[in-house]
Amino acid sequence: ADANDLEIVVNATANDASGGDDVTLELKGDVNLNVGGGITLNSASGEVATLKFNKGSAQTMVGDIKAAADGEGVVDVNNALTTNDDIGVAGTGIGSIQIASGVTLSQTALAASDALTFDVVGNIDADGAGATGGTLTITGGAASGTTVGDAITLATITGTTTLTALNFTGGAGAANASGGGDGGAVINA
């Protein structure tokens, strides 16, 4: 962890089972929480913490998207989104992801010694009701000179996936002239 890492917790925790205490954090710009920072979705029983990406044009995020406990939170993607950090981690996967039709969510590893994970316990679709969503692309990191691209060490979707396309792609290797580092793999998918 770095002193500049920013951690945000979205709490939907009134625990009255009414659903009336749902909380949404809507992001309308690019987000940089630093490589060690992130947003944690914390949903009590009957409540939903939602992270909504709604810039209206292509959006980027640096920082992890995490669940406080396995199966908590919804990630709602309404425009192209590229992230270079974890989306859920083993044992604490995100509850569900909604990707609007015609939209692409890309998780792309880098070459920064930061292997990534992708873990969703629930469904991935357009609206949480099973409509066909856009595209999900999970890509290993591209090598840079002799530096090996980072791997996606876990890519798990436990629920139903209803998308236009689901892509898993290894990262590009570097040219021999620059050292020939290997591209990052997508493993445990």
C-alpha positions, 0 to 999 in steps of 0.5 A: 500500500502507498500513502496515495492509495484511496479506498472508498467503501460503498455501504448499503448496511441498514440491514432492515431487509426492506431494500430501501437502503440500497446505495449507488455510487455513480462515477461520471468521469475517469477514476484513478485511486492509485494502483493499491486503492479501490472501491469496496461494495458492502451490501447487508442482507436485503440491501444492495451497494452498486457501483455505476459507471455512467460517463457517457463516453469511454471511461477508465478506472485505476483501482480494484473493485471489491466485495466486502464479502462473497456475493456482495455488490453490483457493478453497472457499466453504461459506457465503455470501461477499461480497468487495469486492476482486480474486479472481485478476488477469490473468496469475495467475488462481486455479486453481479455485473450489468453491462449495457447492450453495445458496451464493452467492459475491458479488464486489461492487465499491465506489466507492473508486477500486479497480477489481476483477478476477476471473480463474479459470484452472480450473473453478468447480463445487461440489466440484472434480469437476464437481458443480453448485455454487451461485451466482456473482455479479459486480457493479460498484460502486454510485455514491455521490453524484457518486462513480462506482462502481468497475468490474470490469475483467476477469471471466475463467473459462477452465475449465468453469462448473457452477453453479446461476447465474452473474450479471454485474451493473453497479453502481447509479447514484446519484440525480440529487438526490445528484449522479448518479454512474454505477454501475460496469460489468463489462467484459471478461467 
